[in-house]
């Protein structure tokens, strides 16, 4: 699938955030980051499972963490950007400035809010 320039920039920034150690993924690690208030931004793939999505949105909403469902970015796209052989359905950003940069280049989907 061919991606638009904005999506490629977003995935590139996500890879940079990973190298900087500012990315969290995996349901249990995301929940822990939400509970500890380290998470600044929660990104959900376009094909995330309904149960996982509902659970993460609820927990993030209670802590006023901004959530975005990514438009046209699949689990496989996120996994590839982060160097994971499997798909990744949700990613958290822990750095405020990096989260703001990523928000500026996001392929807009359903903004779920904070």
Residue pairs with C-beta under 8 A, 6 or more apart in sequence:
3 11
3 72
3 77
4 72
4 107
6 105
6 106
6 107
7 72
7 73
7 77
7 107
9 105
10 73
10 102
10 105
10 106
10 107
11 73
11 77
11 78
11 80
11 81
12 81
13 98
13 101
13 102
13 105
14 23
14 78
14 81
14 82
14 91
14 102
15 81
15 82
15 83
17 23
17 93
17 95
17 98
17 102
18 81
18 82
18 83
20 95
20 98
22 93
22 94
22 95
22 98
23 82
23 91
23 92
23 93
23 94
24 30
24 33
24 38
24 39
24 91
24 92
24 93
24 94
25 78
25 82
25 84
25 88
25 90
25 91
25 92
27 52
27 55
27 56
27 90
30 39
30 42
30 56
30 90
30 92
31 56
31 59
33 39
33 92
33 94
34 42
34 56
34 59
34 60
34 63
34 65
34 92
35 59
35 63
37 63
38 94
39 60
39 63
39 65
39 92
39 93
39 94
40 65
40 66
40 92
40 93
40 94
40 95
40 96
40 98
40 99
41 65
41 66
41 67
41 68
41 92
41 93
41 99
41 102
41 103
42 56
42 57
42 60
42 65
42 66
42 67
42 68
42 90
42 91
42 92
43 67
43 68
43 70
43 78
43 90
43 91
43 92
43 93
43 102
43 106
44 53
44 56
44 57
44 67
44 68
44 69
44 70
44 89
44 90
44 112
45 70
45 73
45 74
45 75
45 77
45 78
45 87
45 88
45 89
45 90
46 69
46 70
46 71
46 72
46 73
46 74
46 109
47 74
47 75
47 89
48 69
48 75
48 89
48 90
49 89
52 89
52 90
53 69
53 89
53 90
56 67
56 90
57 67
57 112
60 66
60 67
61 67
61 112
61 113
61 114
64 114
65 114
66 99
66 103
66 111
66 112
66 113
66 114
67 111
67 112
67 113
67 114
68 103
68 106
68 108
68 109
68 110
68 111
68 112
69 109
69 110
69 111
69 112
70 78
70 106
70 107
70 109
71 107
71 108
71 109
71 110
72 107
72 109
73 107
73 109
74 87
75 87
75 88
75 89
76 87
78 87
78 88
78 89
78 91
79 85
79 86
79 87
79 88
82 88
82 91
93 99
93 102
